[in-house]
Amino acid sequence: MDYLLIFLGVMIFLFAVGVPVAISIGLTCLVVLVVQGGIEKIPEELFAMQMLSGMNNFPIIAVPFFILAASLMNTGSSNARLFNFATALVGPIRGGLGHVNVLASVIFAGMSATAVADVAGIGQLELKAMKERGYPQRFSVGITGAASIISPVIPPSVALVVYGWLSGTSIAALFMAGVIPGIILAVGMSLTGLLTSFWLDLPGTQRVPGGEVFGLFLQAIPPLMTPFIIIGGIWSGIFTPTEAGAVACMYAFLLGAVVYRDVTLAEFMEALRRTVRFTSVILFIIAIATFYGWLLVRVRIPQELAMALLDLNLGETQAILLILLFFLVIGCFMSVVEAVLIFTPIFMLTIQSLGIDPVWFGVLMVMTLSVGVITPPFGNVLFVLTELTGMPFEKVVVAILPFLVPILLTLLLLVFVPSLVTFLPDVMH
């Protein structure tokens, strides 16, 4: 376990002093190699080959596709149409725009694939609408931030793609496994919003006539079809999850450029630039993390960790709770994708030794790590909300705290009732 202390200790120290994630991972690898055999025995060629193999993978191509699809949806009027329909549907309930916020996040999750994309995209519309109707900023920010973690769970999910690739688990099964947990999360947040709305005396929106609701539904049908095309195509076997990303891109482009005609060439090029910037960062981290994972196996850390957990004679539930507690802490210090890249190789052998379903574990892992995007000190969603609202960072954190309760209760429910995660993949299989 000496190497495990080096792996985690050096990396966490580098994170704490502000070294970028990819550089921190790479430097940690170098320290381990030096401790192993000295600086003169560092295998430079092997380092490069392992990094290259990490990026040369078909499932990883899905990542930039889903990011571009979300960016194109943000650019055109698709999100506004979704938001207007959600408002007509659930807005009249007490605390209406809170429920609209959650429902819109569920719908947009079928396109965005990341929590940050959710907040940066449809989150701006939600915050603006709630401000115009006099909702307290604390409530608006809290439910907007909390609802964003639905995106990494409901398919498509970049984090689940990465986990599936690293663990050898079916990405299609992981996508289906995320549906029910995502819906449970949304219901929990909506109920929390409802209870809060009684305390704050928040009204619902004005009831919309049935004919107008139907009209808004018709306007929203094209963007609403995106998640159904993705999930339906994967489930039916028409295309793979990676190909689904390409289909989503093409569909989002056709909606913006041909159907609605509100995405100009300049806006399309800007969406491409955003995608390239985001993807290049992720791919660089993937390249470094691939060598990190290979080195973990070489020094037998996964094997030793598996043996240590087995020696504790923990049951499946106890082991999962212990691992998830670890992920809750880790999620506070790095993004979901980064954490999945680093810790999947560490824990895969352990969960296999304990007989834990890798699909169930993958969804729990991603959901638990996603809590970190709305908790300090490095929650990306917190920084985005601070930028969008001008609200102080610490007040954003306080605003989100009540909504952590349904998230943590959902996690516990999924731990004790695994079938909520595995039901759809089993039906699909």
VOVO-988963 format. One record per atom (N, C-alpha, C, O): y, z, x. Coordinates in steps of 0.1 Angstrom, whole numbers, plus 5000, padded with zeros to 4 digits. Layout:
YZX;...
***
This chain:
498850005008;500050005000;501350005008;502449995003;501150015022;502350015031;503149885029;504349885028;502449775027;503149645026;503849635012;504949575011;503249705002;503949704989;505249774990;506249724984;505349884997;506649954999;507649865006;508849865003;507149785016;508049695023;508549585013;509749555013;507549525006;507949414997;508949454987;509949394985;508749574980;509649614970;510949684976;512049664971;510749764986;511849844992;512849754998;514049774995;512449655006;513449565013;514149485003;515349465003;513349434993;513949344983;515049424974;516149374972;514649544969;515549614961;516749654969;517849664963;516649694982;517749724990;518749604991;519949624990;518149484993;519049364995;519749334981;520849294981;519049354970;519649334957;520849434956;521949394951;520649554960;521649664958;522849634966;523949674961;522749574977;523949544986;524549404982;525549364989;524049344972;524649214967;524149084973;524848984971;523049094980;522448964986;521848884974;521148944966;522148754973;521648674962;520048684962;519448704972;519548664949;518148684947;517248604956;516348664963;517448474957;516548384965;516648424979;515548434986;517748464985;517948504999;517248635001;516548655011;517348724991;516648854992;515148844993;514448905001;514648754984;513148734984;512748674998;511748715004;513448575003;513148505015;513148605027;512248605035;514248685027;514348785038;513248885038;512748935048;512848925026;511749015024;510448955030;509749025037;510248835027;509048765033;509048765048;508048785055;510248735054;510348735068;510148875075;509448885085;510648975068;510349115073;508849145073;508349195083;508149105062;506749125062;506049055073;505149105079;506348925075;505748845085;506048905099;505148905108;507248955102;507549015115;506649135117;506149165128;506549225106;505749345107;504349305110;503649385117;503849195104;502449155105;502149115119;501149155125;502949025125;502548965138;503648935147;503448885158;504848975144;505948955153;506648825150;506048735143;507948815154;508748695150;508248565156;508448455150;507548575167;507048445173;505848385166;505548275168;505248465157;504048415150;504348375135;503448355127;505648365132;505948325118;505548175116;505948095124;504748145106;504248015103;505347925096;505347915084;506247865104;507347795097;506847675089;507347655078;505847605094;505347485086;504647535073;504847475062;503947645073;503247695062;504347745051;504147725039;505347805057;506547855048;507047735040;507147745028;507347625047;507847505040;506947445030;507247405019;505647435034;504647375025;504447455013;504247405002;504447595014;504247675002;505447664993;505247654981;506647654998;507847634990;507847504983;508147494971;507347404990;507347264983;506347264972;506547204962;505147324975;504147324964;504547404952;504147374941;505447494953;505947574942;506747484933;506747504920;507547394938;508347304930;507547184925;507947124915;506547144932;505747024929;504747054918;503547044921;505247084906;504347124896;504747074882;505947084879;503847004875;504146944863;504747034852;505747004846;504147154850;504747244840;506247284842;506947304833;506647294855;507947334858;509047224854;510147264852;508547104852;509547004847;510047034834;511146994830;509347114826;509747154813;511047234813;511847234804;511347304824;512447394825;513747314824;514547354815;514047214832;515347144831;515447074818;516547054812;514347024812;514346954799;514847054788;515747014780;514347174787;514747264777;516147304779;516947324769;516547324791;517947364794;518947254790;519947284784;518547134793;519447014789;519547004774;520546974768;518347024767;518347014752;519347114746;520047084737;519247244751;520147344746;521647314749;522447334741;521847264761;523247224765;523747114756;524947124752;522947024752;523446914743;523646964729;524646924722;522847064725;523047124711;524347204711;525047204701;524647264722;525947344723;527147244723;528147284718;526947134729;528147034730;528546974717;529746964714;527546934709;527946874696;528146974685;528347094687;527946924672;528247004661;526947064655;526947134644;525847054662;524547104657;524547254654;524147304643;525147324664;525147474662;526047514650;525647604643;527147444649;528047484637;527347454624;527547534615;526547354623;525847324611;524747434608;524547474597;524047474619;523047574617;523747704613;523247774604;524947744619;525647864616;526047864601;525947964594;526647754597;527147744583;526047754573;526147824562;524847694576;523747714567;523247854566;522947914556;523147924578;522648064579;523648154571;523248244565;524948124572;525948204565;525748194550;525848294543;525548074545;525348054531;524048124526;523948164515;523048124535;521748174531;521648334530;521248384520;522148394541;521948544542;523348614542;523348734543;524448544543;525748604544;526048694533;526748804535;525748674520;526148764509;525448904510;525948994503;524448924518;523849054519;524849144526;525649094534;524849274523;525849364530;525749354545;524649354551;526849354551;526949324566;526449184569;525849154579;526849094560;526248954560;526248884573;525248824577;527448884580;527548804592;526648864603;526248794613;526248994602;525249044612;523848984610;523248944619;523448964597;522248894594;522348744598;521348684602;523448684595;523648544599;523448534614;522848444619;524048634622;523948634636;522448624641;522148554649;521648714635;520248724638;519548594634;518748544642;519748554622;519048434617;519448314626;518548234629;520648294629;521148184637;520448194651;520148084657;520348314657;519648324670;518148284669;517648224678;517548324658;516148284656;516048124656;515148074662;516848064648;516847914647;517147854661;516547764665;518247904667;518647844680;517647874691;517647804700;516847984689;515848014699;514847894701;514247874712;514647824690;513847704690;514347584698;513747484699;515547604704;516247504712;516647554725;516647474735;517147684726;517847724738;516947774749;517347744761;515847844747;514847884757;515347994766;514448054773;516648034766;517048154774;518048234766;518748184757;518148364769;519148454762;520548414765;521448414756;520848384778;522248344782;522648224774;523848214770;521748124773;522148004765;522448034751;523347974745;521748124745;522048164731;523448224730;524148184721;523748324738;525048384737;526248284741;527248284734;526048204751;527048114755;527247994745;528247934744;526147974737;526147864727;526647914714;527847914711;525647944706;525947984692;526648124691;527248154681;526448204702;527148334702;528648324701;529248414694;529248224706;530648204705;531148184691;532148234686;530348104683;530648084669;530548214661;531348244653;529448284664;529248414657;530348514659;530848574650;530748534672;531748624675;533148584668;533848674663;533448454669;534648414663;534648434648;535648484642;533548404641;533548414626;533648564623;534248604613;532948654630;532948794627;534348854629;534848944622;535048804640;536448854642;537348814631;538148894627;537248684626;538148634616;537948714603;538848724595;536748764600;536448834588;536648984589;536249064581;537149034601;537549174602;536449264606;536549384604;535349204611;534249294616;534649374628;535349314637;534249494630;534549574642;533949504654;532749454654;534749494664;534249414676;533049484682;532149414687;532949614682;531749684687;530449634680;529449614687;530549624667;529349584659;529049434662;527849404664;530049354663;529849204665;529249184679;528249114680;529749254689;529249234703;527849284704;526949224710;527549404698;526249464698;525149384693;524149364699;525349334681;524249254674;524149114680;523049054681;525249054685;525248924692;524448934705;523548854708;524649044713;523949054725;522449084723;521649024730;522149174714;520749214712;519949094706;518849074710;520549024697;519848904691;519548804701;518548724699;520248794712;520048694722;518648704729;518148604733;518048824729;516748834736;515648774727;514448774732;515948734715;514948664707;514548524714;513448484713;515548464721;515348334727;514248324737;513548234737;514148424746;513048414756;511648434750;510648414757;511648484737;510348514731;509848404722;508648354723;510748354713;510348244704;510348114712;511248084720;509348024710;509247904717;510347804714;510847804702;510747724723;510247714737;510947824746;512047864743;510247874756;510747974764;510547944779;509447924783;511647934786;511547904801;510648014808;509847974816;510848144804;510148244811;508648234808;507748254817;508248194796;506848184792;506248054799;505048064803;507047954801;506547834809;506247874823;505147844828;507147954829;506947994843;505748094844;504848074853;505548184835;504448274835;503148194833;502148224840;503148104824;501948024821;501447944833;500347934837;502447884840;502147814853;501647904864;500647864870;502248014866;501748104876;500448174873;499648194882;500148204861;498948274857;497748184853;496648234852;498048054851;497047964847;496747984832;495647944827;497648044825;497448064810;498047944803;499047884807;497347914792;497847794783;499247824779;499547924772;500147734782;501547744778;501647724762;502547784756;500847634757;500847614742;500447744735;501047784725;499447814741;499047944735;500148044736;500348124726;500848054747;501948144749;503048114739;503648204734;503347984737;504447954728;504048004714;504948064707;502847974710;502448024696;502448174695;502748234685;502048244706;502048384706;503348454705;503448564700;504448384708;505748434708;506448434694;507448494692;505848354685;506448334672;506548464664;507648504659;505448534661;505348654653;506248764659;506948824652;506048794672;506848894679;508348864677;509148954675;508748744678;510148704677;510648734663;511848774661;509848704653;510248724639;510348884636;511248924630;509448954642;509449104640;510749154647;511349244641;511049104659;512349144665;513549124656;514349204655;513549004650;514648964642;514749054630;515849094626;513649084623;513649174612;514149314615;514949374608;513749364627;514149494631;515649504634;516249594630;516149394640;517649394643;518449384630;519449444629;517849304621;518649284609;518649414601;519649444595;517549484601;517549614594;518449714600;519149794593;518549714614;519449804621;520949764617;521749854615;521149634616;522449584612;522849624598;523949664595;521849624589;522049664575;522449814574;523349854567;521649894581;521950044581;523350064587;524050154582;523649994598;524950014604;526049974595;527150034595;525849864587;526849814578;527249914567;528349914562;526249994563;526550094553;527450204559;528450254553;527150234571;527950334579;529450284581;530350364579;529550164585;530850104587;531550044575;532649994575;530750044564;531249984551;531649834553;532749794550;530649764558;530849614560;530449534548;529349564543;531249444543;530849374531;530049254535;529849224547;529449184525;528849064527;529848954525;530948974521;529448824528;530348714526;530248674511;529348724504;531248594507;531248554493;530048464490;529648374498;529448494479;528248414475;528548264473;529548234467;527648184479;527848034479;527047984467;525848014466;527647894459;526847834448;525647764453;525647704464;524547764445;523247704449;523447554454;522747514464;524247484447;524347344451;525047324464;524647234472;525947414468;526647404481;525647454492;525647394503;524847554489;523747594498;522847484502;522547454513;522447404491;521547294493;522247184502;521647124510;523547164499;524247064507;524347104522;524147024530;524547234524;524647284538;523247274545;523147244557;522247294536;520847284541;520547134546;520047114556;521047044537;520846904541;521546864554;521046794562;522746924556;523546894568;522746954580;522846904591;522047064578;521447134589;520047084592;519447124602;519447004583;518046964585;517846904599;516846944605;518646804604;518346744617;518146844628;517146844635;519146934630;518947034641;517847134638;517147184647;517647164625;516547264621;515147204624;514247274626;515147074625;513847004628;513347024642;512247004646;514347054651;514047064666;512847154669;511847114675;512847284664;511747374668;510447324661;509347344667;510547264649;509347224642;508747104650;507447084651;509547014655;509046904663;508346954676;507346904679;509047054682;508447104695;507147174692;506147144698;507147264683;505847344680;504847264674;503647264677;505247174664;504247094657;503646994667;502446964666;504446934675;503846834685;502846904695;501846834698;503147024699;502247094708;501047134701;499847114706;501147194689;500047244681;499047124678;497847144678;499647014674;498846894670;498246824681;497346734680;498746854693;498246784705;498846644708;498346574716;499946614701;500646484703;501246484717;501246384724;501846594721;502346604735;502146744740;501946844733;502246754754;502046884761;503446964760;504446904756;503447094763;504647164763;505747104773;506947104770;505247044784;506246984793;506846854786;508046834787;505946774780;506446654773;507346694761;508246624757;507046814755;507846864744;509346884749;510246854741;509546924761;510846944766;511646804767;512746804763;510946704771;511546574772;511846524757;512946464755;510946544748;511146504734;512346574728;513246524722;512546714731;513646784727;514946734732;515946734725;514946694745;516146634751;516546504744;517746484740;515546424742;515946294736;516446314721;517346254717;515746404714;516146434700;517646494700;518446454692;517846584709;519246644710;520246544713;521346544707;519946454722;520846344726;521146254714;522246214711;520046214707;520246124695;521046184684;521846124678;520846314682;521646384672;523146384675;523946344667;523446414688;524846424692;525546294694;526646274689;524846194700;525446064703;525345964692;526145874691;524245964684;524045854675;524245904660;524945844652;523546014656;523646064642;524946124639;525646074630;525446224647;526646294644;527846224651;529046234647;527646154662;528646094670;529746184675;530946144675;529346304679;530346404683;530146444698;530746544702;529246374705;529046404719;529446274727;528846174726;530546284734;531146174742;530346154755;529546244759;530546044762;529946024774;530346124785;529546174792;531646164784;532146274794;531446404791;531046474800;531246434778;530546564775;529146564778;528546664783;528446444777;527046424781;526946444796;525946514800;527846394804;527746404818;527946554822;527346594832;528846624815;529146764818;527846844815;527546934822;527146814804;525946874800;524846854811;524146944815;524846734817;523946704828;524246784840;523346844847;525546794843;525946874855;525647024853;525147084863;525847074841;525447214839;523947244841;523547334846;523247144836;521747154837;521347144851;520447224856;521947054859;521547044873;521847174881;521047214889;523047224878;523447354885;522447464882;522047534891;522147484869;521247594865;519847564870;519247664875;519347444869;518047414873;517847424888;516847474893;518847384896;518747394911;518647534915;517847564925;519347624908;519247764912;517847814909;517247884917;517347784897;515947824893;514947774903;513947844907;515047644906;514047574915;514047634929;513047654935;515247674933;515347734947;514647864947;513947904956;514847944936;514148074935;512648054933;511948134939;512247954926;510847924924;510147894938;509147944941;510847814946;510347774959;510147894968;509047914974;511147984968;511048104977;509948204971;509148254978;509948214957;509048304951;507648264953;506748344953;507348134954;506048084956;505448134969;504348174970;506248134979;505848184992;505648334991;504748394997;506548404984;506448544982;505148584976;504448674980;504748504965;503448534958;502248504967;501248584967;502348394975;501248364984;501048474995;499948514998;502148525000;502148635010;501648765004;500848835011;501948794991;501348904984;499848904984;499249004988;499348794981;497848774981;497248784995;496248844997;497948735004;497448735018;497348875024;496448905031;498248965020;498249105025;497449195015;497449315016;496849125004;496049194995;496649304986;496049404982;497949284983;498649374975;498149374960;497849484955;497949254954;497449254940;496049324939;495749404930;495149304949;493849364949;493949514951;493249584943;494849564959;494949704961;495649774949;495249884945;496549704943;497149754931;496149764919;496149864912;495349664918;494249664908;493349784910;492949854900;492949804922;491949914925;492650044923;492050134918;493950054926;494650184924;494750214909;494550334905;495050114901;495050144886;493650174880;493550254872;492650104886;491350134881;490850274885;490150334877;491250314896;490950454901;491550564892;491050674892;492650524886;493350624877;492550644864;492850734856;491550554861;490750564849;491550554836;491350624827;492550474837;493450454825;492750364815;492050264819;493050384802;492550294792;493550174792;494550174799;493150074784;493949944784;495349974779;496349934785;495550054769;496850094763;497650174773;498850144774;497050274779;497850354789;498250264801;499450284805;497450174806;497750094817;498950004813;499849984821;498849944801;499949854796;501249924795;502249874800;501250044790;502450124788;503050154802;504250154803;502250194811;502750224825;503350094831;504450104837;502749984830;503249854835;504549814828;505449774835;504549834815;505849794808;506949884811;508149844812;506650014814;507750104818;508350054831;509550064834;507450004840;507849954853;508749824851;509849814857;508349744841;509149624838;510449654832;511449584835;510549754824;511849794818;512849834830;514049794829;512349904840;513249934851;513649814859;514749794863;512549734862;512849604870;513749514863;514649454870;513649504850;514549404843;515949444844;516849354841;516249564847;517749604849;518349544862;519549544863;517449494871;517949454884;517849304887;518449254896;517049234878;516949084881;516749014867;516349074857;516948884868;516748804855;515348794852;514448824860;515048754839;513648744834;512848654842;511748684847;513348524845;512548424852;512348474866;511148454871;513348534873;513048584886;511948694887;511148684896;512048784877;511048894877;509648834874;508648884880;509548734865;508248674862;507748614874;506548624877;508548544881;508148474894;507548574904;506548544911;508248684905;507848784916;506648864911;505748884920;506548914899;505549014895;504348954888;503349034887;504348834884;503148774878;502048774888;500848824885;502248724901;501148724911;500648864914;499548884917;501548964913;501249104917;500249164906;499349234910;500549134893;499849204883;498649124877;497849184869;498548994880;497448914873;496048964876;495248984867;495848994889;494449044892;494249184885;493149214881;495249264884;495149394878;494749384863;493849454859;495449294856;495149284842;493849214839;493149244830;493449124849;492049074848;491049174850;489949174843;491249264859;490249374862;490149464851;489049524848;491249484843;491249584832;490849514819;490749574808;490549384820;490149304808;491249284798;490949274786;492449274802;493649254793;493849104791;493749024800;494049074778;494348934774;495648884781;496648944779;495548774789;496748734796;497848674787;499048684791;497448624775;498448574766;499248694760;500448694760;498548794756;499148924751;500048984762;501249024759;499548994774;500249044785;501548964788;502649024791;501448834788;502548744791;503748764781;504848774785;503448774768;504448794758;505148934760;506348944759;504249034762;504849174764;505649174777;506749244777;505249104787;505949104800;507349044798;508349104802;507348924792;508648854790;509548934781;510748944784;509048994770;509849064761;510449194767;511649224766;509649264775;510049384782;511149354792;512149414793;510949244800;511849214810;513149164804;514249174810;513049104792;514249044785;515249154781;516449134780;514749284780;515649394777;516649404788;517749454785;516249374800;517149384811;518449294811;519449334817;518349184803;519549104802;520649174794;521849124794;520349274786;521349344778;521549494783;522049574776;521049524795;521249654801;521849654814;521649554822;522649754818;523249744831;522249784842;521149834839;522449744855;523749704860;523949554861;525049504863;522849474859;522949334862;522549244850;522149134851;522749294838;522449224826;523349104824;524549114822;522748984825;523548854824;524348844811;525448804811;523648884800;524248864787;525548964786;526448924779;525449074792;526549164792;527849104798;528949114793;527649034810;528748964816;529248854808;530548834808;528448774802;528848664793;529648724781;530748664778;529248834775;529948894764;531348944768;532348934761;531349004780;532549054786;533548944788;534748954785;533048834793;533948714795;534448654782;535548614780;533548644771;533848584759;534848674751;535748614744;534748804751;535548894743;536648964750;537649014743;536648974763;537649054770;537449204769;538249284773;536249234763;535949374761;535449434774;534649374782;535849564778;535349624790;533849624791;533149644781;533249614803;531849604805;531149734799;530149714792;531649854802;531049974797;531049984782;530050034776;532049924775;532049924760;531049824754;530549854744;530849714761;529849624757;528449694758;527649674749;528249764768;526949834770;526749934758;525649934752;527750014755;527650114744;527450044731;526750094722;528049924729;527949854716;526449804714;526049804702;525749774725;524449724723;523349834722;522249814716;523649954726;522750064726;521950084713;520750104713;522650094701;521850114689;520750004686;519750034680;521049884691;520049774688;518949774698;518049694697;518949864708;517749874717;516649944709;515449924713;516950024699;515950094692;514950004685;513750024687;515349904677;514349814671;513549734682;512449694680;514249704693;513549624704;512449704710;511249654711;512649834713;511649914719;510549954709;509349964712;510949964696;509949994686;509049874684;507749884682;509549754685;508749624684;507849624695;506649584693;508249654707;507349654719;506149744717;505049714720;506449864712;505349964710;504449914699;503249934700;504949854689;504149794678;503149694684;501949684680;503649604692;502849494698;501849554708;500749494709;502149664714;501149724723;499949784715;498849764719;500249844704;499249914696;498549814686;497449844681;499249704683;498549604674;498649464681;499449384677;497749444691;497749324698;497549194690;498049084694;496949204679;496649084670;497949024665;497948904662;499049094665;500349034661;500748934671;501448834668;500348944683;500648844694;499548734694;499848614696;498248774693;497148684696;496748604683;495948514684;497248644671;496748584659;496948434659;495948354657;498148384661;498448244660;497748164671;497148054668;497748204684;496948134694;495448124690;494848024693;494948234685;493448224681;493248124670;492248054670;494148124660;494048024649;494247884655;493447794650;495147864664;495347724670;494147684678;493747564677;493547784685;492347744693;491147714684;490047684690;
***
